[in-house]
Amino acid sequence: MLAAPLRRRTIRSRSAASLASPDTRLPRKRALIVNCFIDEYRRTRGSPHRVPRAMGPPFLAGALAREAWDIRLYNEQYSGPICDDNLLGWPDLLVLTGLTVAFDRMMHLTAYARSRNPKVVVAAGGPPVRALPRRSAAIFDYACTGDLEELQQVVREAFGRAYAADELFPRFDLPYGRGMIGYVESSRNCNFRCSFCSLTGEKGSYLTYELDLVRQQILACGKKQICFIDNNFYGNDRDFFDAKVALCRELVEDGTIDGWSCLVTGDFFARPDNLELVSRAGCKILFSGVESFSQEILRRYNKRQNTIVPQVEMVRGCLEAGVVFAYGIMLDPTTRRLDDLRGEIEFVVGTPEITLPAYFTLAIPLLGTPYFRDCLSERRFFPNTRLRNLDGVTLTMQPRDPVGEVLAFLKDLPSLRGYRKDALRHAARFAKRYRGVLEPLQLVAALLPTALICTEFAASSPTRLQVGRPRQTYFGPSEPLDPFYTPRFRVEERYRAHFRPTMITDADGASHADIAGDLTG
């Protein structure tokens, strides 16, 4: 998100000049900043209760001069696909970001906006553009492969220097969802290189922000639970980690914030004093990518930081320190037998001293990662595989067991069908064990995965009835495209191709021309 305020090339906290009264003489422009999103379960009305929330739009808005722009933010993950043709025809500048799988949505919105306003400037960035820079350069006016300050450069070039912010700061003041959680960032990237992670493919260095800027972000959020959206809050800078924790403790003790949470890597738990440190500082939840309780699987994905401390010991120690432990489990039927995968699920639901995972996902071969390149070179992908289906729930590669048996397993996985009684029994035993250790809200948060897993569709969006959702097959070759691949509004003929799905493989299972140009870098 914020990329310019880094300690190795420091941009300091906001100056008085940046807070001065706006110059109303500057002709105002209009900007629409969108987090593009394609839902893995084909939900059509958004998932407003997902945590964490995608924070690209308010962070990107900070690159635009306040006095020069009318800005609207939209999050398709929160609100569902944009259905307002007038909104898409409104901006002078359309800024698009999102996860890798959302690349096609970026093309859709570009087609709509250009059909309504041929003069609109389209700038796209984030993981999809960094993974497909050559393809992106042919579609968008500005294909941004760098960090946030690149949007400042785009604005200066396209609209003039006065339209770019002098100093970067997220626009938490703009309407962008609601809730009791405030999202801030204190670092970028990660100091580890897991083979399946998009950050590994992007090869970015671990960088940290100036501490005063971290403080200003937190204060701008107001009195909330603060969630650090860093890829690795712990990192490899011990002094900076200690300073951040001390800052959070200060703000909790003086009542400025209610508490905080963050993501840490497995090496954090190698020092027992770390848990005591963050617990005393008001940390409520730690998220860490467990991925698997199998040491062999962790080594296969180069996730060696999770082999330092035994996984169950790590989770139990966190909970006993009064901090909720949240994590996900990654299952890969292309390298493991179904009996092995079922065994891991049975182990988790049968171990009440640990939390249930927040989610189960397939291993996703994200574009540009070592894992993706291995899968492609070994011809594991089915023929005619779409980028859209690399979503963590759709089978896109040849499994070790018969396809029909694997698909039956995948259809049951989102709701743990066959394990629901075990999951509920786990929740009861977990609550009994930790009710005197965790605060009531923490206990609710710890038990929430049981509801999310056992009632997947309702729990993530309980206030929004999902209609028009196509029936899933969970099988890439037969999975129907989402309705938004058919243009909903008028689109000029030259942009019709924007609605053709980006392909990963061709009819023979080799790399498709859509991505071939970006595989040579």
FIKEMI-496603 format. One record per residue: residue in one letter; x negated, y negated, z of N, C-alpha, C in turn. Coordinates in steps of 0.05 Angstrom, whole numbers, plus 32768, in hexadecimal, padded with zeros to 4 digits. Example, Ala and Ser with C-alpha at 12.3 -4.5 7.8 and 13.67 -1.06 7.14 Angstrom:
# residues 2
a7EF88072809C7F0A805A809C7EF88042809Cs7EFF802D808E7EEF8015808F7EFE7FFF809D
***
This chain:
# residues 521
m7FEF801880008000800080007FEE7FE78000l7FEA7FDB80187FD87FC5801A7FBC7FCF8014a7FAF7FC380007F957FCD7FF97F807FB97FFBa7F867F9F7FF97F717F8B7FFA7F657F878015p7F757F87802B7F6A7F8080457F5B7F988051l7F437F9D80477F337FB4804F7F1A7FAA805Er7F127FBA80727EFC7FB180837EE17FB08074r7EDF7FBE805D7EC67FBD804E7EC67FA6803Ar7EDD7F9B80347EDE7F8380247EF67F738030t7EF17F6780477F067F5E80597F167F47804Ei7F307F49804F7F427F33804D7F507F308068r7F4D7F1980737F547F16808F7F727F108092s7F7B7F0A80AA7F977F0580AF7FA07EEC80A1r7FBA7EE880A07FC57ED280917FBD7EB7809Ds7FB57EA5808B7FAC7E8A80947FC47E788096a7FC07E6180A27FD57E4D80A57FDF7E448089a7FCC7E4380767FD37E3A805B7FE87E4C804Fs7FE57E6780547FF87E7A804880137E788054l80167E6B806B80307E688078803C7E4C8074a802F7E3C806380397E21805F80537E208050s80617E0A8051807B7E07804480777E0C8026p808A7E1A801980887E207FFC808A7E077FEBd807D7E097FD4807F7DF37FC080977DF97FAFt80AD7DEB7FB380C57DF07FA580C57DE67F88r80AF7DD87F8080AE7DCE7F6480A77DE47F51l809C7DFB7F5A80947E107F4980AD7E1F7F3Ep80B07E227F2480C77E317F1980C77E4D7F24r80DD7E567F2F80DE7E707F3C80E37E867F27k80D67E9D7F2C80DA7EB57F1D80E87ECA7F2Dr80F07EDF7F2080FF7EF57F2D80F07F0F7F2Ba80ED7F1D7F4180DF7F377F4180F07F4C7F4El80F17F637F4280FE7F7B7F4C80E87F907F51i80E57F997F6A80D17FAD7F7180DF7FC67F7Av80D97FDC7F6C80E87FF57F7080D6800C7F78n80DE801A7F8D80D280347F9380E280497F83c80D780537F6E80E480667F5D80E380827F6Af80F980917F6880FA80AA7F77810C80BE7F68i810280D77F67811280ED7F5D811581017F73d812E81067F7B813481167F93813081347F8Ce812281427F9F811C815E7F9A8135816F7F9By814A81677FA9816281767FAB8179816A7F99r817181597F878184814D7F74819A813D7F81r819481327F9981A881217FA781AB81077F97t81C380FD7F9681CA80E67F8581CF80CC7F94r81D180CD7FAE81D980B67FBE81C380AC7FD1g81AB80B77FCE819580AE7FDF819580BC7FF9s817F80B88008817B80C48022817180AF8036p8183809F8040817B80878050816F808F806Bh817180A78073816780AF808E814C80BD808Dr813F80BE8075812580CA8073811080B98082v80FE80C7808F80E780BA809C80CE80C98093p80B980BB808B80B8809D808980C58094806Fr80CB807A806F80D7806D805880C180658045a80C68066802B80B3805C801780B0803E801Am80978035801E80938019802480848009800Eg808280157FF7807580077FE180817FEC7FDBp809C7FE97FD880A77FCF7FD080A17FB87FE2p80A57FB97FFD809E7FA2800D80807F9C800Ef806F7FB0800B80527FAB800B804A7F9E7FF0l80567FA87FDA80507F9C7FC0805A7F7F7FBEa80717F7A7FCB807C7F5F7FCA80697F4A7FD6g80577F537FE780447F417FF380307F367FE0a802E7F417FC8801C7F377FB480277F1F7FA5l80417F197FA9804E7F037F9A80517EEA7FACa804B7ED37FA1804D7EBA7FB0806A7EB57FBAr806D7EB17FD380887EAE7FDF80977E977FD2e808A7E817FCC80977E697FC2809E7E6B7FA4a80967E817F9780997E827F7A80AC7E987F70w80B67EA97F8380C57EC07F7A80DE7EC47F8Ad80F37ECC7F7C810A7ED97F8981057EF77F86i81057F067F9C80FD7F227F9B81137F347FA6r81177F497F97812A7F5E7FA0811A7F797FA2l811F7F887FB781127FA17FBB81277FB87FB9y811F7FCE7FAD81327FE57FAB81227FFF7FAFn812E80107FBF8122802A7FC5813580407FBDe812E804E7FA7814080637F9D8141807B7FB0q812C807F7FC0812D80947FD48143808E7FE9y814580757FF18158806D80058174806A7FFAs8177805D7FE3819180557FD8819A80667FC1g818A80777FB6819180867F9E818980777F85p818C80847F6E818480777F548193805D7F50i818580497F458191802F7F3F81A880337F2Cc81BF80287F3381D7802B7F2281E2800F7F19d81D27FFB7F1C81DA7FDF7F1681CB7FD57EFDd81D87FD57EE781CB7FCC7ECE81C37FAF7ED0n81D47F9F7EDD81CD7F827EE081B47F7E7EF1l81B07F8E7F0581987F8C7F15817F7F927F04l81817FA67EF3816A7FAD7EE281657F987ECDg81797F887EC681757F727EB3816E7F587EBFw816C7F577EDA81687F3F7EE9814B7F357EEAp81377F467EED811C7F3C7EF3810C7F317EDBd80FA7F1F7EE280E47F187ECF80CD7F2B7ED2l80CA7F377EEA80B57F4A7EF080C17F627EFDl80BD7F7A7EF180C67F937EFD80AD7FA27F06v80AB7FA87F2080957FB67F2C809E7FD27F34l80917FE77F2B809980027F30808380127F3Ft808B80217F53807980327F618088804C7F69g807B805F7F75808880787F7C8075808F7F7Dl807E80A77F84806E80BF7F84806A80C97F67t805780DB7F64805080E57F49806880EF7F3Av807980FE7F478090810A7F3A80A380F57F2Fa80A180DC7F3880B480C77F3080AB80B97F16f809780C37F09808D80B57EF180A480B17EDCd80B580C57ED980CA80C37EC580DE80AD7ECDr80E380AA7EE680F680947EEF80EA80797EE8m80D080767EEA80C3805D7EE280C880577EC5m80C7806C7EB580CD80687E9880EA80607E94h80FC806D7EA2811980677E9F811E804A7EA6l811580407EBD811A80257EC5810D80117EB2t80F680187EA780E980077E9480FA80047E7Ba8106801A7E72811780197E5A813080087E5Fy813C800A7E7681547FFA7E7C814D7FDC7E7Ea81377FD67E8C81307FBA7E9081297FAD7E75r811A7FBB7E6581117FAF7E4B81297FAC7E38s813C7FBF7E3A81537FBD7E2881647FA57E30r81657F9E7E4A81757F877E5381667F6D7E50n814B7F6E7E54813B7F567E5481207F5C7E46p811E7F587E2C81057F5F7E1E80ED7F507E28k80F07F3A7E3780D97F2B7E4180D07F357E5Cv80DD7F487E6880D67F517E8380B97F5C7E82v80AA7F567E97808F7F617E9B80927F797EAEv80877F907EA580897FA97EB5806D7FB17EBEa806A7FB27ED980517FBB7EE580577FD47EF5a80487FE97EF0804C80037EFE8032800B7F0Ag803480187F22801D80227F30802380387F42g8010803F7F53801380557F65800980707F5Ap800D80867F68800380A07F60800A80A87F43p802380A37F39802880AC7F1D8016809E7F09v801180857F0C800180767EF97FE4807D7EFCr7FDB80817F147FBF808A7F187FBA80A67F0Da7FCF80B77F0D7FCC80D27F027FCE80D27EE4l7FDD80BF7ED87FE280BE7EBB7FDB80A27EB1p7FC380997EB37FBD807D7EAC7FC080777E8Er7FB8808A7E7D7FB980857E607FD680857E57r7FE680997E60800280997E59801080807E63s800A80787E7B801680607E87801080477E78a7FF780457E6E7FEF802D7E607FFF80297E46a8009803F7E3B8019803E7E23803680387E28i803E80387E41805B80357E488060801A7E56f804F80137E6A80547FFC7E7A80427FE47E71d804B7FCC7E76803B7FB57E6F80217FB57E7Fy80237FBD7E98800C7FBE7EAA800C7FD97EB8a7FF97FEA7EB27FF680047EC07FE180007ED5c7FE97FFD7EEE7FD77FF67F047FCC800F7F11t7FB280147F0D7FA6802C7F197F9680267F32g7F96800C7F3A7F8780047F517F9880007F6Ad7F8F7FEE7F7B7F9D7FE97F947FAF7FD17F92l7FBA7FC87FA87FCE7FB47FA87FC67F997F9Be7FAC7F927F9F7FA47F797F947FA67F787F76e7FA87F8F7F697FAB7F907F4C7FC57F827F44l7FDA7F857F547FF37F777F4E7FF07F597F4Eq7FE07F4F7F607FD97F327F607FCD7F2A7F45q7FBB7F3A7F3B7FAE7F357F227FC27F357F0Bv7FD47F497F0C7FE97F4A7EF77FFA7F317EF7v80027F287F0F80137F107F1180047EF87F07r7FEB7EF57F0E7FDC7EDE7F047FDA7EDE7EE6e7FD67EF57EDA7FD37EF77EBD7FEE7EF27EAFa80037EFE7EBA801D7EFD7EAC802C7EE37EB1f80297ED77EC9803A7EC17ED0802A7EA87ED9g80117EAB7EDF80017E947EE87FF87E977F04r7FE17E8B7F0B7FD57E8E7F257FE87E867F3Ca7FF97E727F38800A7E697F4E801E7E7D7F57y80237E917F4680387EA57F4C802D7EBD7F5Ca80147EBF7F6080087ED47F7080027ECA7F8Ca80077EDB7FA080017ED37FBC7FE37ED07FC0d7FDC7EBC7FCF7FC07EB87FD57FB67ECE7FE8e7FC77ED67FFB7FBF7EEA800E7FD57EFF8010l7FCD7F1880127FE07F2E80117FEB7F34802Df80067F37802E80137F3F8047802F7F4A803Fp80367F61804A80507F6E804280687F5C804Ar807C7F5D803980947F4D803D80A97F5C804Df80A47F5F806780B77F6C807980D07F5B807Dd80CF7F42807480E67F30807880FB7F358062l80F47F43804D81087F488037811A7F5F803Fp81337F5E803781467F75803D813B7F8F8031y81397FA38042812E7FBD803881367FD3804Bg814F7FDB804A81597FF0805C815B7FE58079r81627FF7808A81667FF080A68159800680B7g815A800280D28151801780E38140800D80FAm813A801F810C812B80198124810D801D8120i81058024810880E88029810380DC801380F1g80C5800980F980B67FF780E8809D800580DEy8097800080C48081800F80B7806A7FFC80B1v8052800380BB803A7FF380B68024800680ACe800E7FF980A47FF7800980997FDD7FFD80A3s7FCB800E80AC7FB2800580B67F9A800F80A7s7F9E802280947F88802D80857F938038806Ar7F81803F80587F89804B803F7F788064803An7F858077802C7F77808F80237F7080A1803Bc7F5F80B580367F5880C9804A7F3B80D18047n7F2F80D9805C7F1380E2805C7F0F81008057f7F26810E80517F24812A804A7F2D812E802Dr7F28814580227F2D814B80067F3C81658002c7F558166800C7F66817E80087F6B81817FEAs7F6A81997FE07F6A819D7FC37F8581967FB6f7F9B81967FC67FB581917FBB7FBE81747FBEc7FAE81637FCB7FB681487FD27FB081347FBBs7FC481227FB67FC0810E7FA07FA980FC7FA7l7FA480F77FC17F8D80E57FC87F7380F17FC0t7F71810C7FC07F5981197FB77F5581147F99g7F6B81167F8A7F6981117F6D7F6180F47F67e7F6A80E27F787F6480C57F737F4980BD7F7Dk7F3C80CD7F8E7F2080CA7F977F1C80AF7FA5g7F3080A57FB37F2D808C7FC27F1F80907FDCs7F0F807D7FE47F01807E7FFE7F1380768015y7F0D8080802D7F1D807980447F15805C804Cl7F28804B804E7F24802E80547F3780258069t7F2F801280797F3F8008808F7F447FEA808Dy7F597FE1809A7F607FC4809A7F557FB680B2e7F547F9C80B07F4C7F8C80C77F617F8F80DDl7F587F9280F67F6B7F97810C7F807F81810Fd7F787F68810B7F8B7F53810E7FA27F5480FAl7F9C7F5E80E27FB17F6280CE7FC47F7880D6v7FB97F8D80E37FCA7FA280ED7FDD7F978102r7FD37F8681147FE37F7981287FF97F69811Bq7FF37F59810780067F4880FA801D7F5880EDq80167F6F80E1802A7F8080D5803E7F8980EBi80337F93810180447F9D811680567F878121l804B7F6F8126805B7F59813080717F51811Ca806B7F538102807F7F4C80EE80967F6080EDc80927F7880F680A77F8C80F780BB7F87810Dg80B37F7A812280C47F76813980C47F8D814Dk80D57F8C816080D67FA0817580E27FBA816Bk80D17FCB816280DB7FE5815780C77FFB815Fq80CF8013815780BC8029815780AA8025813Ei809080248141807E801F812B807480398120c8076803D8106806C805480F98055804C80E6f803D805580EC8026805080DA8028806380C2i8028805880AB802B80688092800F806E8086d7FFA806C80967FDF8073808C7FDF80908084n7FCE809680707FCA80B280697FBA80C1807En7FAB80B2808E7F9C80BE80A47F9680A880B8f7FA680A580CD7FA2809180E17F88809580F1y7F7F80AE80F47F6780B481037F4E80AC80F4g7F4B80B780DC7F3580AF80CA7F1A80B780D5n7F0580A880CB7EE980AE80D27EDC809680DFd7EEC808380E97EE1806B80F67EEC806A8112r7EDC807681257EE5807981407EEB805F814Ed7EDA804B81497EDE803181567EF88024814Df7EFF802781337F17801B81297F30802A8134f7F2E804581357F43805481417F48804C815Ed7F34804A816E7F378041818A7F438026818Ba7F3B8014817A7F467FF8817A7F647FF88173k7F6C800981607F88800A81597F9980158170v7F8F802A817C7F9E803681937FA0802281A9a7F8B801381AF7F8C7FFF81C47FA07FE981BDl7FA17FE181A47FB57FCD819B7FD17FD7819Fc7FD67FF081987FF17FFB819B7FF87FFD81B9r7FE5800581C97FEB800681E67FF27FEB81F1e7FE37FD781E97FE97FBB81F280057FB381EAl800D7FB981D180277FB081C7803E7FC081D4v80397FD981DB804D7FE981E880517FDF8205e803A7FDA8213803C7FD2822F80487FB78233d80457FA4821F80517F8A8222806D7F898216g80777FA0820C80937FA1820280977F9781E6t80817F9281D880837F8881BC808E7F9D81AAi80867FB681AE80917FCD819E809A7FE281B1d80AB7FF581A780B6800981B880A4802281BAg8093802681A68082803D81A48077803F8188w806880548182805C80568167805680738160s805280788146804B8093813D803880908125c802B80A6811E801880A48108801280C080FEl800280C280E87FF980DB80DC7FDB80DE80E2v7FD480F580EC7FB780FA80F17FB0811580E4t7F96811880DF7F8C813180D47F84814480EBg7F7F815D80E47F7A817280F97F62816D810Ad7F4E815E81017F37815981117F3D81478129f7F53813881287F5B8128813F7F5E81398158f7F68815281557F6E8162816C7F5581718177a7F3E816D81697F25817A81737F1B816C818Dr7F24815381917F1D814581AA7F36814381BBp7F37815281D17F4F815281E27F56813781EDd7F42812681F17F47810B81FC7F5780FA81E9n7F58810181CF7F6780F181BC7F8580F281C2l7F8F810981CA7FAC810B81D07FB380FA81E9e7FA280FC81FD7FA780EB82157FA680CE820El7F9480C681FC7F9080AA81F47FA980A081E7v7FB480AE81D37FCB80A481C47FE580A681D4s7FE680BB81E57FFE80BE81F6800180A68209r7FEB809E82167FEB808882287FF0806E821Aa7FEB806D82007FEF805581F0800B805381E5g801C806681EB8038806481E2803E807281C9c802C808481BF8032809381A7804780A881ADk805C80A9819C807280BB81A0807180D3818Ei806780D08175806780E68162804C80E68153l804080FD815080298101813E803281148127f802C810C810F8031811E80F88016812780EEs8014814180E97FFB814C80DE8002816280CAg7FF4816380B47FFA8176809F7FF0819280A6v7FFF81A180B57FF881BC80BC7FF581CD80A3e800981CC8091800A81DA8077800E81F8807Bs7FFE8205808C8000822180907FF3822980AAf7FFD823F80B67FF0824980CE7FDB825F80C7s7FD6826280AE7FC2827580A47FA88268809Fq7F93827080AD7F78826580A97F6F8269808Ce7F75828080817F6D828680657F7982728052i7F93826C80557FA0825980437F94823D8046l7F8F8235805E7F83821A80637F6882188055r7F58822C80567F3E822B80497F41822B802Br7F55823980217F5A823A80047F60821E7FF9y7F6E820D80097F7581F280007F6181DD800An7F4A81E780147F3581D5801E7F3F81C38035k7F5281CE80447F5D81BF805B7F4E81C88075r7F3481C680747F2481D1808A7F2781C280A4q7F3081A980A37F34819A80BB7F4A81A680CDn7F5B81B780C17F7081C480D07F6781DF80DCt7F4E81E680D77F4381FF80E27F3281FA80FBi7F2F81E181037F1F81DB811A7F2C81E48134v7F4681DE81377F5581E6814E7F6B81F98145p7F6F821081527F868222814B7FA08212814Aq7FAF821881357FC78207812F7FDB82078146v7FE1821E81527FF5821F81677FEB82108180e7FD1821381867FC58204819C7FC681E68197m7FC281DE817E7FC381C281777FDF81B6817Cv7FF481C48172800F81BB8175801881BA8193r801281D081A1801A81D281BD800C81BD81CEg7FF381B881C97FE481A481D87FEF818881D4c7FF8818381BC8004816981B6801E816581C6l802F817981C58049817881D28045817681F1e8032818581FB802E81848218802281698221a8017815A820E800D813F82158023812A8213g803C8133820C80528121820B8055811381F0v804A811F81DB804C811481C08058812981ADv806D8122819F80798134818C8066813A8175f80658153816D8054815B815780668162813Fa806281538129807281588110805F816180FAy8069817380E98058817F80D4806A818B80BFg805D819380A9806A81A28094805C81BC808Ei806A81CE8081805E81E88079805F81EA805Bm804981F2804F804781F4803280458212802Bl8058821B801B8059823880138053823A7FF5d8043824D7FEE803B82507FD2803F826D7FC8p805682727FBB805B828E7FB2804A82967F9At803A82837F8F802982897F79800F82967F83t800882937F9C7FF0829F7FA77FF582B17FBFr800E82B17FC9801482C27FE1802D82D27FDBr802F82EA7FE7804682FB7FE4805D82F07FF5l807582F77FED808D82EE7FFC808C82F98019d80838311801D8081831C8038806F830A8049d805A8300803E804882EF804C805582D48053l806482C98040807282AF8044808882B38059r809782C8805880AB82CD806C809F82D18087g808882DE8088807A82E280A1807382C880AEe806B82B4809E8064829A80A9807C828C80B4i8093828E80A680AC828280B080B4828F80CAe80B382AA80CB80BA82B880E380A882B180FBf808E82AD80F5807C82A4810A808482898116v808B827681048092825B810D80AB825B811Ev80C18268811480DA8268812280D98279813Bg80C5828A813D80C2829B815580AE82918169t80A5827881658091826C8178809C82538184p80AB8254819A80B9823D81A580A7822881B1e808D822D81B5807C821981C08073820581ACi807A82088192807481F5817E808E81EA8172t808D81D3816580A481C8815780A881D7813Dl80C081D7813480C581E1811980BB81CC8105p80B281D580ED80A881C180D980BE81AE80D0a80B6819680C980CA818380BF80D4818B80A3y80C4819B809580CD81A4807A80BB81BC8072f80C681CC806080B781E0805280B681D78034t809F81DA8028809C81D2800C808A81E67FFEl808E81E87FE4807C81F87FD4806281E77FD1a804C81F57FCC803381E77FC5803881D87FAAi803381BE7FAA803981AE7F92801F81A87F84p801B81B17F6B800381AA7F5C8005818E7F50l7FFF817A7F618001815E7F597FED81587F43l7FF581487F307FE381407F1A7FC981347F24g7FB3813C7F187F9981317F1F7F8B813E7F36t7F9881507F447F8B815D7F5B7F7C81767F52p7F68817E7F627F5A81977F5C7F6D81AF7F5Ay7F8181B07F6B7F9581C57F6A7FA481C67F50f7FAC81AE7F467FBA81AD7F2C7FA881B77F16r7F8F81AE7F157F7D81B67F007F7881D47F00d7F7781E07F187F7381FD7F1A7F8C820B7F0Fc7FA382027F177FBC820E7F0D7FBF820C7EEFl7FB881F67EE47FBA81F27EC77FA682037EB8s7F8D82037EC17F7882127EB37F7D82307EB5e7F8982397ECB7F8F82557ECE7FAA825E7EC2r7FB7824B7EB57FD1824F7EA77FE6825B7EBAr7FE7824F7ED27FFC82587EE58017824C7EDFf801882357ED3803282287ECD804282377EB9f805D82367EBD806E82417EA9806D822F7E90p8072823A7E78807482297E60808A82147E64n808681FD7E57809A81E77E5780A081DD7E74t808C81DB7E84809081D17E9F809181B27E9Fr80A481A77EAD80A7818A7EAE809A817F7EC7l809081667EC5808681587EDC809B81557EF1r80B481507EE880CA814C7EFB80CD81637F0Fn80C6817B7F0680CA81927F1780B481987F2Al809F81887F2B808A818B7F3F8092817D7F58d80A881877F6480B581797F7A80B481877F95g80A7819E7F9680A481AC7FAF80BA81C17FB5v80CF81C27FA480E481D67FA880E981E77F90t80DF81DF7F7980E481ED7F5F80CC81FE7F58l80D282177F5080BD822A7F4880B382227F2Ct809A821A7F2A808F82127F10807882237F07m807082367F17805982477F11806082647F16q805282767F09805782937F0B8050829D7F27p806482A87F35805F82B27F51805382CE7F50r804B82D77F68803F82F17F6A805583077F6Bd806C83007F77808383127F788095830D7F60p80A8831F7F5B80BB831B7F4580CA83007F47v80CD82F37F3180D982D87F3180F482D77F3Fg810582EB7F3A812082EB7F45811F82EC7F64e810C82FB7F6F810A82FD7F8C810082E37F98v80ED82D67F8A80E282BD7F9380F782A77F92l810782A67F7D811C82927F7B813182967F92a813882AE7F98814A82B37FAE813F82A87FC8f812582AC7FCC811782A17FE4811882837FE4l811282767FCD811282597FCB812D824C7FD0k814282597FC7815D824F7FCB8165824F7FE9d815A82627FF7816082648014814E82538025l8137824B801A8122823D802A812B82228035p813882118025813F81F68030815081F78049s8161820A804C8173820C8063816B82248075l815482318070814B8248807F8161825D8082r81708261806C81858275806D817882908074g8184829E8088817882B68092816882B280ABy8161829980B18152829380C98160827F80DBr8178827780D48185826280E3818982688100k819282818106819582888123817A82878131d816582908123814A828F8130814282728134a81498260812181428244812481518237813Bl816A823D813E817A823281548170823D816Fr81698257816F815E8263818881448255818Fh81338250817A811A8242817E811F8226818Ba813382188180813981FD818A814181FD81A8a8151821181AF815A821381CB8142821881DEr8131822B81D5811A823181E68106821A81E7f8103820D81D080F181F681CF80FA81E081E2a811481DA81E1812081C581F2811C81CB820Fk812081E48217811C81EC8233810081E9823Br80ED81EE822A80D081ED823080C781D08234y80D081BE822380C481A3822180D7818D822Br80EE819382368101817E823E80F6816D8255g80E48178826580D88168827A80BE815A8272v80B6815F8259809C8154825080A2813D823Cl80B58141822A80BB812D821680D2811C821Fe80D28103821680E880F0821B810080F9820Bp811880F18213813080FA8205813080F581E7l812780DD81DF812680D781C2811180E881B4q80FB80ED81C280E780FE81B780F1811B81B3l8100812481C6810B813F81C4811E814181ADv812E812C81A98140812C81928130812D8178a811B811D8177810A811C815F80FD8138815Aa80F58145816F80E8815F816D80FB81748163l81158172816B8129818581638137817F8148l81328166813E813E815E812581388171810Ep811F817B810B8119818E80F5812C81A680F4t813681AF810B814981C5810B816281BD80FBa816C81A581008184819C80F1817D819780D4l8166818B80CF815E818680B3815B819F80A2i815081B380AF814B81CC80A0816481DC809Ec817481DE80B3818B81EF80B381A381E380A4t81A381C880A181B881BB809281AB81A68080e819B81AF806D8189819D805E819881868051f81AD818B804281B98175803381C881618045a81D6816B805981E58159806A81D3814A807Da81BE8157808781AE814A809C819E81328091s8195813480788185811E806E819681068065s81AF810A806081C080F4805881DC80F98062p81E080F9807D81FA81008088821080ED8082t820980D4807B821E80C08076822580BD8058r821880CD8047821C80C9802B822480E3801Dl823B80E58013824480FC8005823580FE7FEAq822981157FE5821A81187FCC822D81237FB6v823181137FA28242811B7F8C8232811B7F72g823B812B7F5F822E812B7F45821381387F45r820D81477F5A81F281547F5C81F3816E7F4Dp81E181717F3881E181897F2981D881A17F39r81E381B87F3381DC81D17F4281BF81D97F3Bq81B081DE7F50819481E57F4D819082037F48t817D82097F37817582257F33815B822B7F41y814B82167F49813182187F55811C82257F43f812382287F2A811282347F16810C82207F00g80F382187EFD80EB82037EEB80F682077ECEp80F3821E7EC280FD82217EA6811B821E7EA2s812A82227EB8814882207EB5815482097EC5e814381FA7ED3814E81E47EE4815981CE7ED3p817381C67ED7817E81B17EC7817281967ECEl817181847EBA816781697EBF817C81597ECFd817381467EDE818581357EED819581247EDAp81AD811B7EE381BE810B7ED281B180F27EC8f819E80E67ED7819380CD7ECF817F80D07EB7y817A80E87EAE816A80EC7E96817B80E57E7Dt819580E37E8081A680D87E6B81AB80BB7E71p81A580A97E5E81A8808C7E6481C480857E6Er81C580777E8381DF806F7E8F81E880547E83f81D580437E7B81DB80297E6F81D080287E53r81D680127E4681CC800E7E2A81AE800D7E2Av81A2801C7E188185801D7E15817E801A7DF7e816C80087DF1816480047DD58158801E7DCBe815B80237DB18153803C7DA5813580427DAAr8125802E7DAA810880327DAC8100803B7DC8y811380397DDB810D80427DF7811A805C7DFDr812780697DEA813580827DF0812180987DF8a810980977DEE80F580AB7DF580ED80AA7E12h80F380937E1F80EC80917E3C80FC80A47E4Df811180B07E42812280C27E51811C80DF7E4Cr810880E47E3C80FE80FF7E3880EB81067E4Fp80F0811D7E5C80DF81237E7480C281277E6Ct80B0811D7E7D809481227E7A808D813F7E7Em807F814A7E6C807981677E6C805C816C7E77i805A81827E858040818B7E8F803481A07E7Ct804481B37E74803B81C87E62804C81C97E49d804081D47E34804F81D77E1B805C81F37E1Aa806681FB7E03807582147E008062822C7E05d804882287E028035823E7E078029823E7E23g8031822B7E33802682297E4E800C821A7E50a8003820E7E3A7FEB81FD7E3B7FF381E17E42s7FDF81D07E487FE581B47E4F7FF481A67E38h800981977E3F8019818A7E2B800C81707E22a801281677E0B8007814E7E00800E81367E12d802481377E22802B81217E348015811B7E48i800781307E517FF3812B7E667FD681317E5Ca7FD3813C7E447FB981457E3B7FA5812E7E3Bg7FAE81167E337F9C80FF7E317F9280F67E4Cd7F9F80FD7E627F9780F57E7C7F88810C7E8Bl7F8281227E7E7F7481387E8A7F5681377E85t7F4E81247E747F3281247E6C7F2181127E7Eg7F2E81027E907F1F80F07EA17F1280FE7EB8
***
